[in-house]
Amino acid sequence: MVSLEYRVNYLFNGDSMPEGKGNSNFVTKHYPQLQESDVHRIVQMAWEDRTTFDAIFEQYGLREKEVIELMRHEMKRSSFEHWRERMRGRATKHKQHRSVEITRFKSPMQKH
């Protein structure tokens, strides 16, 4: 598996991913519609505090449980546990718990 730090550098700085890293067998088997770049974007969106699971579903068709499963397989165990701890009870990750004043889900870093 690739460390979270390396993934962040890849996502934000455009560093290339080394061959044979990640858990592509899991993704290929369970989510054949996703490209490697989609998986990296989903991981990034899942880490973002203000991106809701609804936004991930609208863009990639993955429900919250599927995002959790994907994150479990794409991250080291300790990183996954840290992420889960951050997400538990976070109102900004669920559309129905958000303030009505927040109407967008698009990150300013998002290109489209």
matplotlib code that plots the C-alpha trace (Angstrom):
import matplotlib.pyplot as plt

x = [0.0, 1.0, 1.3, -1.2, 1.6, 2.6, -1.0, -1.5, 1.7, 0.3, -3.1, -2.0, 1.5, 1.0, 3.8, 3.5, 2.3, 4.8, 3.8, 2.2, 1.1, -2.4, -5.1, -6.2, -7.4, -10.1, -11.1, -11.1, -13.3, -15.8, -15.8, -14.9, -16.4, -13.7, -10.4, -7.4, -7.7, -11.3, -10.2, -7.6, -10.2, -12.7, -10.0, -9.2, -12.9, -13.5, -10.7, -12.1, -14.2, -16.7, -17.3, -20.4, -20.9, -23.9, -21.5, -19.3, -22.5, -23.6, -20.3, -19.2, -22.3, -20.7, -22.8, -21.3, -20.8, -19.0, -16.8, -15.9, -15.1, -13.0, -11.1, -10.5, -8.8, -6.9, -5.3, -3.1, -5.1, -3.9, -4.7, -8.1, -8.8, -7.7, -10.0, -13.0, -12.4, -12.5, -15.6, -17.7, -20.3, -19.0, -22.0, -20.4, -20.1, -23.8, -26.1, -29.1, -26.9, -25.4, -26.5, -29.0, -26.7, -24.2, -25.7, -22.6, -20.4, -17.8, -14.3, -12.4, -9.6, -12.1, -11.6, -15.0]
y = [0.0, 3.6, 5.8, 8.6, 11.2, 9.8, 9.8, 13.4, 14.4, 12.5, 14.1, 17.7, 17.9, 15.5, 13.1, 9.8, 6.7, 3.8, 0.7, -2.1, 0.1, 0.5, -2.3, -2.3, -5.9, -4.9, -1.9, -3.8, -6.6, -4.5, -1.2, -1.9, 1.5, 3.4, 4.5, 4.8, 8.6, 8.3, 6.2, 8.8, 11.6, 9.7, 9.2, 13.0, 13.9, 11.5, 13.2, 16.7, 17.8, 19.8, 17.3, 15.2, 11.5, 12.7, 14.6, 11.5, 9.5, 12.1, 12.1, 8.5, 6.5, 5.2, 5.2, 6.0, 2.3, 1.7, 4.7, 3.3, -0.1, 1.6, 3.6, 0.5, -1.2, 1.8, 3.0, 1.5, 0.3, 3.1, 5.8, 4.2, 4.2, 7.8, 8.8, 6.9, 8.7, 12.1, 11.2, 9.9, 12.4, 15.1, 17.0, 18.4, 14.9, 14.4, 16.7, 16.4, 17.5, 20.5, 24.1, 25.1, 28.0, 25.6, 24.8, 23.7, 20.6, 21.5, 22.1, 25.1, 22.7, 20.7, 21.3, 20.2]
z = [0.0, -0.6, 2.4, 2.9, 2.7, -0.7, -1.9, -0.8, -2.7, -5.7, -5.5, -4.9, -6.5, -9.4, -8.3, -10.2, -8.4, -8.5, -10.4, -8.4, -5.5, -4.1, -4.0, -7.6, -7.4, -4.9, -7.0, -10.3, -8.8, -6.8, -8.7, -12.4, -13.5, -11.5, -13.1, -10.8, -11.0, -9.8, -6.8, -5.8, -6.2, -4.0, -1.3, -1.5, -1.3, 1.7, 3.6, 2.9, 5.9, 3.8, 1.0, 1.8, 1.1, -1.0, -3.3, -3.7, -4.5, -7.1, -8.8, -8.6, -7.6, -4.3, -1.1, 2.3, 3.1, -0.2, 0.4, 3.8, 2.2, -0.5, 2.1, 4.2, 1.2, -0.1, 3.1, 5.8, 8.8, 11.1, 8.5, 8.0, 11.7, 12.0, 9.1, 10.6, 13.9, 12.2, 10.2, 13.1, 14.0, 11.6, 10.6, 7.4, 5.9, 5.8, 3.8, 6.2, 9.1, 7.4, 7.8, 5.2, 4.3, 2.7, -0.7, -2.7, -2.5, -5.1, -3.7, -5.0, -6.0, -8.2, -11.9, -13.1]

ax = plt.figure().add_subplot(projection="3d")
ax.plot(x, y, z, "-o")
ax.set_aspect("equal")
plt.show()
